[in-house]
Amino acid sequence: MGVEVGRNCLIFNADFSTEPFLVQLGNHVTVSHGVKFITHDGGVWIFREEHPELDIFGAIKIGDNTCIGMNAIILPNTEVGENCIIGAGAVVKGRFSDNSLIFGNPAKVILSTTLQKKLYLMSPNRIDTKNLGYKSKRNAIIEHYKSRNRRDYRTKRLQSEMRILLVADNLVAGGRERRLMEFVKYLIELKYKISLVILKDSIHYQEILNLPINFYVLRRKIKKDPTVFFQLFRIFKDFKPDVVHSWGGMASIYSLPLSKMCKKPFVNGMISNSHCNFLSKLWFRSRLTFPFSDVVVSNSHIGLKAYKANHNKGMVVPNGFNFSRLNDVPEKRDVLAEINLEIPNSSILVGMVAAIDNRKDFACFVLAGLELMKKGKDVYFIIVGDGPDRRMLESMISATYADRFVFTGRKEGVERFVKLFDIGVLATFGEGISNSIMEYMAFEKPVVATDVPGNREIVDDGVTGFLVPVRDYVVLANKIEYLIDHPLEAKEFGKRGKKIIQDKFSIEKMTNQYLGIYEEILLRN
């Protein structure tokens, strides 16, 4: 036919179009029944009377170790990477990177095949029958579904009776803590029995005090207070948790030994950033706790990679945004009054929500702002957060432009400020999945963020916003200026961003993934 086919391929009844020589299949590729490879654009038909010779062709390249599901359609000018799965009925066009799970019409990447492998291995429908004869295979499948009915009964019972103990370092105003708060509130809606323990009396999320859960603060008299173990043991004894989930490094150190002693499954959730320096405190805590954890959870792929978590234990559960946070947000005039800012309606507001410390590149944000001021742009820059570097930042801003930069300090309910923004920025040196970026996108704000691995997992460059080089304030300023000068495109970025949060980063999806992990390790044990 002219199709270039690699080694060990399995091809069923497929249609390779009228130009099969434009199709290239790598090694170990499966092409299921009804797959169509289309190598030309038939739409040129309507222009044939005007241009009788007009034809448009496009090559198709499928990478090694890829499976193409039934009735998928592969369009011209498509390149699929290695180790990919294309779902049944998908309509595929464009470039897709390695390790992608590709579904839909138009097809999109919905997961990595690394995560899909874990889901396959954990699937309740997994039956290892590949080398069995027909009769043995049939018997194995029938027996599996008989036991599955019994398992489903146990799962329902677990869901109604599961007791979850969450142990965190503190409740300061941070991304991990915000994620924990949203998780707790959603578990309450689902009627789960919850106890939350924090190891330090740092509570910025005061709403926790009004939630209907068991809440404990374990106060330490000294930094490494052994009495914390005894305090925590009493909680274990009284609450009798089914599963223990840590949300921090010290939380893992304190709660893991008791989980093992009480024979309770342990979910280690200490990874929430994108770097782990060799011989640092985080490195020692991870090396001490990872080998004994049932599951190690990160909110980003870069987090698992940075901490070198065992691939059999490591799982990614992305942050989840609770869209109820969009309700009852104060009006713009009220929020502007709160921060004593009077501006014309035509002024552009560019904001960044983050702690002002050495993990974030606020200096780049301020320098980009000053660049735009010099160009005469009518822009105000709002910094929501506080921290040790605030005074240094303020000293960078001359009196000429001081009124254009607003420092709100640390605030609860940052939603009202994010709603103000026309553009959301996150300048940083490293990141997991950023809550700030999720908030910008949920409020339909175009995003400009530093091009670091965690940000790449949520920001689609040129589609929902822009990714810029680390510390490059000139490029940052240029991208902000582009969005200011192209308001319709900026609005489209925002709409696409909200759709991504709804599809991939909802609180429902995050909670269901955590509950799925709990149920699986409970049934396994």
N, C-alpha and C positions, 0 to 999 in steps of 0.2 A: 504493500500500500504506500510505502514511502515514509511511514511514521518511524521516527528514531526511538527505539525501545531498548531500555537497559536490561540488566540481568535480573532473573527471578521475578519477572512481572506476571501478574494474573489479570487477564483482560477478558471480560465477558462480552455480551452483545453491546458494543459501543459504536457510535457514529463519529468518524474522524473527518467529516466534511469533505469538500471538494479539493482541498489542498492539504492532504495528510502530511506532506513533506514539511509543513510548517509546525508540526506537533512533535515535541520532544518529551519523552518519559524517562525519568531517571531509573535507578535500580530499585527493585522491590516495591514497585508501585502496583496497587490494585485499582482496576477500573471496573466498577459494578455495571449491572444491566441498565440499559437506557441512557447512559451518559453520552452527551453530545459535545463534541469539540467544534466550535464555530470559528473558522479562520478568515472570514470575510464579513464585511458590513453590507447586508442586503438593503439597507436604507437608501443606498445610492440610486435605487430604482427610480425614485421620483424625480431625479435630475437627469435621467438617461436621454430624454429628448433634447435637452440643452447640451449635455455632454455625453455623447454616445459611447465614448471609450472609458468613462469613469469607473474605476474599481478601487476599493480600499481593502487591504489585507492586513492581517496581524498574526504574529507567531504566538505559540503557546508553549510554555516550558513548565513541566511538573518536576519538582525535586525528588530526591531519593526518599524511600520509605514513607510514601504518602498513600493514603486511602481515599478514593473518591466514591461517595455514596451513590445509590441508585438515582437515576433521572436528573443528576446534576447537569448544569449547562455551563461550559467553560467558554467565555467570550474571547474575541481577538485581543492581542496585546496583554496577555495575562501571564504572570510569572509567580508560581507558588514555590515556596522554599521547601526545605527538607523536614521530615518528621511531622507532616501536617495531616489533618483529617478534614475532608470536605463533606459536609452533611448532605443527606439525601435531598434532592430538589433544590439545592443551592444554585443561585445564578451568580457566577464568579467573574469578576473583571478587575484588573489592576495588579499591583504587586503585594504579595503577602510574605511576611518574614517566616523564618524557620519556627517550628514548634507552635504552629497556630491551629486552633480549632475554628473552622470557617463555616458559618451557617447563614441561611436567610436569603432574601431577595429584596434589595441587593445584598450580596454576601458580606458579612462583617466578621472580624475576629472576636469571638465571645469569651474564649479562655485560652490558656496555653495547653499544649498537649502534656506538659509535665504535670499540671494539676489534673487534667483529664485522666492520666494514668492512675493517679492516687484515687480518683473517684471510681474508676473501674475496679481497682483492687479492693476498695471498701464497699462496692455496690452490693446490696442485698440480692441482686439478680445474678451475681457472679456464680458460674458453674463451670468447673474445669473438666470439659468433656471432649476436648479437641481430638484426642487420640483413641477415643472409645468407638467400638462398633455401634451399629444402629440400635440394637436392643439394649445394650448397656447404657448408651446415651439417653434413650427414652426413659429407662428406669431411674437414672440419676436425676433427670429433669422432674419427673413425677414426684420423687421423694423430696427433692428440693422445695417444691411448692407446697407440699404437705407441711414440711418443717417451717416454711416461710409463713404460713398461716399462724403457726404457734408463735413464731418470732414477732409477727405483727401485733399479736395480742400482748406480748411482753413489752413491745415498744410503746403501745398505747398506755399501758400501765405505768411505764417509766415516765412518760410525758405528764401524766396526771399527778405523779407522786414525787418527781425528781426534786431533790433539795440541792441547791447550788450555793457553794461558799466562794465568794470573790474576795481576794486579798490584794490590796493595793498599797503602794508606798505612801501616797497622800492624795489629796484632791485639790492640788494647785491648779491654776488656770493654764492647762496644757492640752495638747492634742490627744494624748492617751487618756487623760482624765475626762475630757469631753466625750470621747468615745465610750468610756466606761459608764458615764452618767446616762447617755442615750440608751445604752444596752440595758441598764438596770430599769429604766422607765418602761422600756418596751417589754421586758420580762414581767414587770408588774401587770401590764395590760394583758399578758398571756396567762396570768394567774399562777406563775411559778413561785415556789418558796425560796426566798433569797436571804442570805446574810452577807453583809459587806463589812470588811475589816480594813482599817487603814492603820499604818504603823507610825504616823506622825500627825500631830494636831495642826495640819495645814489644810484648811477647808475654804477654798474660794467659791465652790459651788454650794452655797448655803441651802439650796433647794433640797439637798439630800436629807436635811433634818426634818423635812415635812413629808417624806415618802414613807409608805407603809411597809418598811422592811426592818429587819434586825440590823442595826448599825452600831459598830464598835470602833472606838479609837484606843489603840494600845500605846499608852504613853511610856516612853523610855526615859529612865532616870540618867542613864549614860548612853553613849553612842551605840555600843554593842552590848545591849542589856539582855542577859540570858533569861530574865524573868518574862520576857515577851513570849518565849516558848510555852511557859506555864499558863500565861493568860490565853494564848491561842489554843492550847490544849483544852482548856475549860470550854471554849466556844465549840471546838470539835465535839467534845463530849455531850454538850447540851443540844447543839443543833443537829448532830448526826448527818453530815452532808453526804450526798451520793457522789458528788464530783467537786474537786477543788480547782479553781482557776486563778492563777496569780497574774497581777498586772504591774509588774515592776521587778527590778533586780533583787532588792532586799526582801520584797514580798515572796519571791521564789525561795530565797535562802531560808527564811523562817518557816514557810508553810510546807515545803517539800518533805522534810524529815517527818513531820507529823502525818502528812498524807500517806507516806510509806508505812509508818508505824500503825496507822489506823486502817491500812489496806484500802485506801481510796484512790481512784484514778486522778492523775494530776495533769492539768493543762498549763503549760508554761507560756505565759504571755508577756515575757519581759522585753521582747524585741519591738521597738516602736521607732527606731531611727535607721540610718543607712550606713553607719560605720561602727566598728568595734576595734579599737586600737589594741595591738598586742600588749599583753601584760597590764592592761588597764583594769579598773574595778569591774567594768562590764564584762571584760574578757574572762576574769577569774570566776565571776558569778555564773556566766554561761557554761564554762567548763565544769563547774561543780554541779550544776543542776540539769543540764541537757541530757546526760546519759541516763538519768533516773526518771525523766519525765515521760509520760505516755505520748504526749503530743507537744511539739514546739510550734507556737503560732506567731506569725508576723503579719503586719498589715501591708507588707510590700514584698515583692520578690527580691529586691536589692537588700532588704533587711536579712532574709535567710542567707543570702550569699555572703553578706558582710560578717555575719556571726558564724558562718560555716556550720550551720545546723545540719544534722544528719538527714539526708534526703528521704529516708523512710519515715522519719518523725516530723519533718518540717512541713507546715501547711500555711498557705496565705489566705487570710480572711481580710479583705479590704475594708476600710472604714465604711460606716453606713450613715447616711444623712437622714434625719427625721424631718420629713417635709411639713410636719405640723409646726415646725419652727418658723415657717413662712407666714403663719397666721398671726393676726393681732400685732403686727409690727407697727410702731408709731409712725405718724406722718413725717415727711421730710422736714417740714418747718419746725416741728417739735424737737427733732434730734439736732437740728442746726442750733436751735435755741439752747439746748442742753450744753453744747460746746461753745456757745457764744460766737457763732459764726454767721455773719450776714453777708450773703453773696448774691449776685445777679443769677437769675434762672439759667442764663446762657453759660455760666462757668462750669468747667469740667472738674469733677472730683475723682482723684486717683487715690486709692487706699491700699494699705498693707496691714494685715492683722497678724501679730506675732509677738513673742517675747523679745525685748530689746537686749539681746546678749550675743555672745560670739558665735552662736550657731546660725544666726541670720545676718545677711549682708545689708543692714539698713544704711550703711555708708554709701553703697551703690545706689540705693533707692533715693537718698537725699541728693547725691551728685547728679543723678538723672533728672531730678526735679529742678535743680539749679540750671542745668543745660536748657531745659524747656523755658524756664523764666527768662533766660538771656535771649531766647527767640521770640519773646513777647507773647507766649501762649497764656490764655486766661485759664489757668489751672491751679487748683488747690490740692495739697497733698495731706492726707489724713493718716496718722500713725496710731493704730489702736493696739495698745499694749504698754508694758513698762519693763524696766530692767536696769542692770548696772551700766549699760552703755548709753543711757539716755542723755546724760549731761554732755558726753563727747559729741553726740549727734547734734544737739542744740548748738554747740560751739561752732559747728561747720556752717551754720546758716547765718549769713550777714543780716544786719538790721534791715537792709533794703527789702529782703524777701521773707523776713521772719513771719509776717502776717499770712504768708501763703502755706506755711507748714503748721498743722494742728496736731498737737500731742494730747490724746484723750486720757492717757494713763490706762491702768488696768480696768477693764469694764466687764461686768457680767452682761449676758444677753447681747453679744456682738452683732446679732442679726440686724438690729436697727441701724448700725453703722454700715454694714455690708450693703444694705438696701440703698444707702445714700450714694455709694460709689457708682461712677460711670465705668471705671476700669479697676480690676483687682490685680494687685502685684504681689509676688512672693520672690524676693531676692534672698538667696540662701546659699550655703556652702555644701549642703547635703540634706537629703530629705527622704522620709518614707512616703506614705500617702498623706498628703497635707490636708488637715481639716479646713484650713483657710481657703485652699483652692476649691475644695468641695463646696464651701459656703458661697464663694464667688459664683461658681457655676450654677448652683441651685437657684440663686437669685438672678440668673441669666446675665451675668457680667462677663465680658471678654477678659481673658487672663493673659498676663505677661509674667513668666516665671523663669527662673534660672534653669538651664539645661543640665539637670542632674538626674540620675536614674529614677528615683522615686517620682519626680515630677513628670518624667516621660510615661509613667504608667497611668497617668490620669489626664494630662494635657496633650491633645492631638495638635501638633504644631501646624499652624496655618488653617486649622479647622475650627478649634474652639479658642484659640489664642496663639501666643507665640512663646517659643523657648529661646532664651538668649544665653550667650556664654557667661560663665562665672566671672564676676567682678567687672564686666564690661558695661559701664554705666552709659557709654555713648550709644551702644546698640539698644540698651534698655530704653533710653530716651527716644531713640528713633522709632522703636516699635510702639511706644505709648503715643507718640506723635502721629504715627500712621493710623492708629485706631481713632484718635481725635479727628483726623482729617477725613476718615471714611466711616461715618457713623452708621450707615446701613450695613456695611460689612461687619462692624463691631456688634451690631444687634444680632446678626445671623450667627456670629460666633457664640454669643450668649445663649441663644435658643438651642444650638447644638450641644452646648455644654450642659444645660439643664437636662436634655434628653439622655446624655451619658450618665449623669448622676441617677436619674430615674431607672435606667436599665441596669446599671452595674454597681451602683454604690448606695443603694437604699438601706435604711435601717432594717427593713424586713429581710433583705437578702443577707445582711451581716448576721443578724440574730439567728436566722435559719441555719446558716453555716455553722455557727457556734453550737447550736442545739444538736445539729447533725453529728458534730464531733463528740459531744457529750454522750449522746445515745449510742454511738458506735463503740466508744471505749467502754461504756458500761456493759453493753451486750457482749463485747469481747472478753470482759473480765468475769 
